[in-house]
Amino acid sequence: MAQTAKRAATYDDLLAVPEPLVAEILFGELITHPRPAAPHVITAAALVQVLGPPFQAGIGGPGGWVFAVEPELHLGEHVAVPDLAAWRIERLSSTLPKTAWFGVAPNWVCELLSPSTERFDRGDKRLIFTEAGVAHAWYVNPVLRMLEAYELREGKWVTLDVFFDDQEVTAPPFAEISFPLNRLWPLNPPPIPQA
């Protein structure tokens, strides 16, 4: 029995997805998932509060970056929505879109891992970010209180470091500053060690 060829998802398919869902097109497949849970949203906001002043505003850091929360990225045939993304200002300043999406790959992405999205974040989306030349990726797990930092080298993702609980984070592309990891989960700080 012959199988019917599966039709690749279109942008119109993505636009038809009901509002509370996040929709992406990864390798021709329409992927939907619920909006992030509260711990993920709070962690994303905390990370922007940590990185934004020194890297976007230049307060206590070099400046020169632009951050976006859940940007819609059109990367070739793919439509990906990382939890956070950042561009070096010179990469984006001449091509700032007037659309609701970005056609220029970011220099850095950050995914907040959850059971419903981790397979795509570490699988298809990582391949898409590799193809697009995204130089750095961070994966943050608010439940495990962990941050993984990666760098793209010669088409392969190299683990730079893994941080846990309240360890001091110093990681490219934002290695000009450091911060205690527990700043990312203000409602779930690590336990105080017993004497």
KEMAR-122515 format. One record per atom (N, C-alpha, C): z, x, y; residue in one letter. Coordinates in steps of 0.001 Angstrom, whole numbers, plus 524288, in hexadecimal, padded with zeros to 5 digits. Each point is the difference from the previous one (the first is absolute). Layout:
N
ZXYA;...
//
This chain:
195
80000803507FB67M;800007FCB080499M;800008037C804D6M;7FC917FF0A803A4A;7FF8C80321804BCA;804647FEA1803C7A;801FB8040B802A9Q;804077FF1C803F8Q;7FD687FF698054DQ;8021F7FC9780323T;7FE117FF4380547T;802158046A80368T;7FC918025080327A;801A68043280386A;803C27FDCD8040DA;80417802E7800F3K;803E77FE55803CEK;7FE01801308057DK;800497FC3480369R;7FE478009780566R;8040E803278030ER;7FE2A803C380300A;8038A8031480345A;802227FC8C8045CA;804F6800BA80131A;8027C7FD0880430A;7FD92801728053BA;7FFD27FC3380377T;7FDDE800CE80540T;804607FF6D80408T;7FEBE80178804C8Y;803D57FF6480431Y;801307FA39800ECY;7FC367FC9A7FF2FD;801047FA5E80078D;804077FE3E7FBF5D;7FFC58023A7FB45D;803FA7FECF7FC09D;805628019D801EFD;8004A8048E80267L;804FB801F280206L;8020C7FC6B80449L;7FC857FE6080387L;801A57FC9880453L;801CF7FAA37FE19L;7FE4C7FE597FB64A;8017D7FAE27FDE8A;80560800057FD63A;80258804907FF68V;80523800597FD79V;804127FD94803A6V;8037F7FCB37FDF6P;803FB7FD8680358P;8035980404802E4P;801937FE9C8049BE;802C680372803A7E;804BE802E77FDDDE;803717FDC47FD00P;8049D803227FE9CP;7FED0804957FC63P;7FB5D8002B7FDB4L;7FEB7804337FC60L;7FD4680480802C5L;800C4804B57FE00V;7FD1280495801B4V;7FB4B8005E7FC5EV;7FB5C800CF80220A;7FB428004C7FCD9A;7FD3B80529800FCA;7FDF78023D7FBC4E;7FD0E804E18003FE;7FB4D7FF857FC61E;7FBFD8031A800FEI;7FB90800667FC72I;7FFCB805A57FE2DI;80154800CC7FB0BL;8003D805327FDBAL;7FC0D800507FB91L;7FC258035C8009BF;7FBE58009E7FC16F;7FD807FAC37FE8EF;7FEF47FCD680403G;7FD477FB117FF48G;803617FB797FE43G;804F5800F47FEF9E;803817FBE57FE1FE;803A47FE3780463E;8006E7FAE08009FL;803A17FDCE803D4L;80577800427FDB5L;8037F802BF8029EI;8056A800A97FE52I;803757FD4180402I;803897FCAB7FE2DT;803AE7FD7A8038DT;80585800F17FE0CT;8038D8002A803A1H;805838007C7FEA4H;803427FDB58046EH;804DA7FE8F7FED5P;803497FDA48040CP;80143803E98044EP;8018E7FDF580467R;801D88035B80445R;8047F803457FDE3R;800F28049280251P;80447803567FE1AP;8054F7FD508006CP;80371801677FC65A;8055C7FDFA80002A;80311802698047FA;804607FD9780152A;8032E801B280479A;80164805D47FFDCA;801C6802377FB97P;801448059D80013P;7FB558036C80175P;7FB4F7FE5C7FE70H;7FB568030780131H;7FE9A7FF9E805CCH;800727FB508022BV;7FED57FF398058FV;803D9803178035FV;804FE7FFCA7FEA0I;80402802DA802F5I;7FF1E805D77FF97I;7FE9B801E77FB5ET;7FEF7805987FF3FT;7FB3C801A880326T;7FBDD7FCD580001A;7FB558014E80313A;801568005F805CCA;803067FC41801F4A;801898001D80581A;80352804CD80131A;8038D801547FC75A;8034F80498800CEA;7FCBF804FD80017A;7FC0E800567FCABL;7FCB9804AE7FFEAL;7FCDF800878050CL;7FE0F7FBA980212V;7FD448002D80507V;803CD801908045AV;804EE7FE2D7FFB2Q;803E280180803F0Q;8013A805D97FFBAQ;7FFD98023E7FB54V;801098059A7FF5EV;7FB5880344801DAV;7FB477FE8D7FE53L;7FB658032D8011AL;7FD6A7FECD8053FL;800667FB2D801C9G;7FD547FE6A804C9G;8017F80313804D8G;805148006F80149P;80157802D2804D2P;7FDF18059F8002BP;800E3803497FC03P;7FE148055680073P;7FA18800917FF65P;7FD917FCB87FCD8F;7FA7A800EA7FECFF;7FC3F7FC6F802E9F;801A37FB5780186Q;7FC8F7FCB480320Q;8015C80083805C5Q;805037FFD58014AA;801988002A8057DA;800EF8058D80203A;80080803D47FC7EG;800F88055D801A9G;80597800FE801B6G;803AA7FCAC7FE71I;80583800A780165I;8029E8033C7FBC0I;80152804D180125G;80271803717FC2BG;7FC3B801EB7FBD2G;7FAFE7FF9580107G;7FC13801B47FC41G;7FACD800DE802B2G;7FBFD801457FCF2P;7FB078019C80246P;7FC8B7FBA18020CP;801137FB0B7FE9BG;7FC707FBD080185G;7FACD8009B7FD30G;7FC187FD3B801EDG;7FABB800A37FDFDG;7FE897FC947FB65G;803367FC277FEABW;7FEE87FC847FB9DW;800187FA59801C8W;7FD537FC9A7FD13V;8001D7FA55800D2V;801647FD857FABDV;803FC7FCAC7FFF0F;801DE7FD747FB41F;7FE5F7FA447FFEFF;7FF327FDEF7FB4FA;7FED27FA6E7FF5AA;802D37FE077FB1FA;802117FB4580069V;802A17FD6C7FBA1V;7FC187FC517FD70V;7FF5F800827FADBE;7FC677FCDF7FCE1E;7FA937FF948026DE;7FD8F8046880155P;7FAB77FFB28022AP;7FC0F7FEA37FBBDP;7FC247FD0680169E;7FBB27FEDE7FC64E;7FBFD8045D800ADE;7FF28803037FBD6L;7FC708047280022L;7FB027FEA47FD19L;7FB908008E8029BH;7FAEF7FF4B7FD7AH;7FDF38057C7FED5H;8005E8017B7FB0EL;7FE8D8053B7FE48L;7FB8C7FF787FC17L;7FB3A80084801ECG;7FB7E7FF137FCA9G;7FFF17FA577FE48G;7FF887FF167FAE8E;7FFE47FAB77FDE2E;8056F7FDA37FF5FE;804078030B8011FH;805607FE5E7FEFEH;802A77FDF4804F4H;803987FC5A7FF33V;803747FE2C8042DV;8058B800C87FDF2V;802A9803E28021EA;80546801577FE41A;803DA7FF0480468A;804C87FE757FE8BV;8041C7FEF3803D1V;804D9803187FE6AV;80079804E0801DCP;804D5802DD7FEECP;804757FDB480334P;804C4801137FE5AD;804767FE05802F7D;8004D802728056BD;7FEED8050B80050L;7FFDC802C980500L;7FB6F803CE7FFE5L;7FDF88012D80491A;7FBF78040280075A;8008C8028D80559A;7FE14804CA80055A;80017802C080505A;7FB208036880067A;7FE1B80052804C8W;7FB6D8032380140W;8018C8041080416W;7FDE1804A97FF8AR;8005D803A780459R;7FCE37FD8D8046ER;8021B8004E804AEI;7FDC97FD1180461I;7FA4C8016380105I;7FE98804F27FF3FE;7FA908018580101E;7FC457FD847FC09E;801E27FEB17FB6DR;7FCB77FD907FC09R;7FEE77FA4B80143R;803A07FD818029EL;7FF8E7FA63800F7L;7FE817FEAC80596L;8011F8036F803C5S;7FF6F7FE9480583S;7FA6E7FE7580177S;7FC0F802897FDCES;7FAA57FEA580174S;7FDD47FB8A7FCAES;802D97FE767FBF1T;7FE0C7FBEA7FC7FT;803E47FB8D7FF55T;803787FF2E803C4L;803D27FBC57FF93L;7FD187FADC7FF78L;800EC7FD347FBBEP;7FCEB7FB407FF0EP;801917FB878038DP;7FC4D7FC9D800E1K;8010D7FB23802D4K;8006C7FB837FC12K;8000C801627FB05T;800607FC397FBC4T;805997FFD87FDF7T;800F77FC9C7FC37A;8052E7FFAC7FD8BA;80091804087FBABA;7FC36803757FF67W;80028803F17FBDFW;7FE3B8054B80219W;80149804097FD13F;7FEA88055E80165F;7FBC9801F97FC43F;7FC038027980211G;7FBDF802497FCCAG;8008B805DB7FF64G;803ED8024D80271V;800FC8059F7FFB0V;804BA800E17FC7DV;7FF57803507FC19A;80454801167FC6EA;8047D80298802EAA;804CF7FE837FED2P;8047C8028680288P;800DF805817FDDCP;80329802FD802BEN;801948052E7FE26N;804857FF9F7FC29N;803087FBB38004AW;804AD7FF4B7FCD2W;800857FA417FEA7W;8018B7FEF07FB2CV;8016F7FAB27FE69V;805568002B7FD6FV;802A87FB9E80027C;8050A7FF7D7FD60C;800157FABE7FD48C;80142800297FB01E;8008C7FB357FCF2E;805B57FF597FE85E;802057FB41800CBL;805477FE9E7FE56L;7FF767FD727FAAAL;801C4802B07FC05L;7FF027FE6D7FAA2L;8033F7FB4B7FE63L;7FD6E7FC607FD56S;802A67FB827FDB3S;7FD5D7FEE77FAC8S;8029A7FD3F7FC7FP;7FDB77FEEE7FADCP;7FAAB7FD4B8004FP;7FF277FCAA803EES;7FB127FD1B8004DS;7FB7E8034080224S;8011980464802A9T;7FBC4802FC8026DT;7FF8F805AA7FE25T;803E3802077FD50E;80004805967FEC0E;7FB32801AC7FCE3E;7FE4B7FCC37FC56R;7FB6C8015D7FCD5R;7FB39800EF80375R;7FF2B7FCAD803E3F;7FB888009B80385F;800E58047A803DAF;804DF80075801FCD;8013080424803C5D;7FF0E8056A7FDACD;801AE800C37FB2DR;7FF798051D7FD79R;7FAC3800A37FD2FR;7FD337FBBB7FF38G;7FB1B8002A7FD19G;7FB497FF9280391G;7FDD57FB3C80059D;7FB257FF36802F1D;8005D801C0805B1D;804447FEA78029DK;800568015F8058CK;8004D805E4800BFK;802BD802B97FC80R;80040805B180078R;7FA83802557FF5AR;7FCE57FDE87FC60L;7FA99801D67FF59L;7FCC57FEF3804E8L;800AD7FB7280241I;7FD2F7FE9F804CDI;8018D803AC80470I;8050E8011480084F;801C58038B80423F;7FE02805887FF0CF;7FF788018C7FB0FT;7FDBE805167FEBBT;7FA5980035801DAT;7FCE27FC187FE87E;7FA827FFBD8018FE;7FF6280009805EFE;803977FD65802BFA;7FFAB7FF8E805B5A;801F2804EA802C6A;802848039D7FD20G;801E2804D780264G;8052A7FF79802D7G;803347FC1F7FE99V;8053B7FF9D80242V;802FD804E07FE41V;8023A802E3803AEA;80245805267FEBCA;805817FFC17FDC0A;803067FC0A80173H;805767FFB87FE47H;8016B7FA6E7FE66H;803537FF8E7FC11A;801FD7FAEF7FE44A;805C18008E7FEB5A;802F87FC26801A6W;805787FF9D7FE84W;800AA7FAF77FCF0W;8032E800497FBE1Y;801787FB6A7FCFAY;805E77FF7C8006DY;801C17FB78801E0V;8058B7FF21800DEV;801BE7FB797FC82V;8044E800D87FD37N;802367FBE97FCBDN;805737FEB680215N;800837FB8E802D1P;8050D7FEA38024CP;8042C7FEB77FBEFP;7FE737FE2F7FB6FV;803CC7FEB07FBEEV;8024E804F97FDAAV;7FCAA803CD7FED7L;801D4805007FDDEL;801AF803D880441L;7FF267FE8C804ECR;801498035980485R;7FD6C805567FF4FR;7FAC87FFE07FFCCM;7FCFF804A77FECFM;7FB128002E80363M;7FE87804C08019DL;7FB27800E8802DDL;7FD148046B7FD51L;7FB077FF1B7FED5E;7FC9A803FB7FDBDE;7FBDD801608040BE;7FF328050C800FAA;7FC20801CA803CCA;7FB98802D97FD23A;7FB237FE7980142Y;7FB5A802467FD8AY;7FC3B801F78041EY;7FCD2803D57FE74E;7FBD8801FE80357E;7FB03800587FCC6E;7FBA47FE938025CL;7FAF8800467FD66L;7FDCB80582800A3L;7FF2A802A67FB98R;7FDC68054B8000AR;7FB7F800347FC29R;7FB658012280204E;7FB4F800727FCC6E;7FF4C7FB3D7FC71E;800D07FB6480234G;7FF287FB217FD2DG;804427FE6E7FC39G;80468802C57FFFDK;8045C7FECA7FC7CK;804F67FF4B80331K;803447FC467FE57W;805027FF2D80298W;80400803D27FDCBW;8026E802F68036DV;803F6803D97FE8DV;8054B7FE02801EBV;803D67FFE47FC7ET;805437FE6980189T;802728045280341T;8018E7FEB9804C9L;8028B803D380367L;805DD800057FF2AL;8024F7FB587FF7CD;805A57FFA67FF36D;801797FA697FEAFD;804997FF617FDC8V;8023F7FAE47FEE3V;8058C800198021CV;801647FBFD80300F;8051C7FFB780287F;802E17FB2B7FE08F;80534800637FF87F;803397FBBA7FE16F;8049A7FF0C803ACF;801FA7FB207FFE6D;804DF7FE5D8027AD;80068801AC805B1D;8033E803F280122D;800C78019C8056FD;7FE1580590800FAD;7FC96801FE7FC98Q;7FDE580546800CFQ;7FD1F8004C80536Q;7FFD68049F8022AE;7FD31800EC804DEE;7FA2B800677FEC9E;7FCE97FCC98029DV;7FA5B7FFE27FF1BV;7FD448036680407V;7FD07803BC7FE1DT;7FC6D8031480332T;7FAFB8004A7FCDAT;7FBFB7FD2D801ABA;7FB457FFA17FCDBA;7FB2C7FF618036EA;7FBD5802CE7FEAFP;7FB0B7FF50802BEP;7FE027FA677FF65P;7FD4F7FDF1803BEP;7FE25802AF8049FP;803D37FFD480492P;804D57FE6E7FEE7F;803E87FF5C80422F;80477803E27FF5AF;7FEC1804BF7FE66A;80403803EF7FED0A;8027D80268804D7A;7FE2D7FE89804A5E;8027B80212804C5E;8055F7FDAC800E7E;801427FBCD7FD50I;8053D7FDBC80061I;802337FF707FA7AI;8050A7FEF97FFBCS;802627FE837FB07S;8039B7FB668011FS;8010D7FD007FBEBF;8036B7FB7880093F;802907FEEA7FAC1F;804CF7FDE480007P;802787FE8B7FB0CP;7FD4D7FB237FDCEP;7FEAF8003C7FB07L;7FD0C7FBCB7FD8AL;802D17FAC18006DL;8052C8000E80019N;802CC7FAFD8002EN;7FF347FD0C80525N;7FD638025E803CCR;7FE937FD0A804BER;7FC037FBCC7FEC6R;7FD6C8006C7FB76L;7FBF17FC307FEAEL;802207FB127FD73L;804F07FFFE7FE6AW;8024C7FB427FDB4W;805497FEF280273W;800007FE2B804E4P;804EE7FF23802CBP;803857FBEA7FD81P;7FDD07FC597FD09L;803407FC097FD7BL;8019C8017C7FA79L;7FE218047F7FE21N;8012E801B77FAB1N;800DF805E37FFF3N;803E8801E180307P;800DF805AA8002BP;801F5801FB7FABBP;7FF228050D7FEFAP;801F4802177FB00P;805F07FFCC7FFD1P;802347FFAD7FB46P;805B37FFBE7FF95P;8028D804F880203P;804B17FF6780209I;8030480487801E2I;8024A802C97FB43I;7FF20805237FF87P;80212802D77FB75P;805E37FFAD7FFC1P;802087FF607FB58Q;805A67FFBF7FF29Q;802338058C7FFA8Q;80481800DD8026AA;80273805287FFEBA;802F2800E27FAFBA;
//
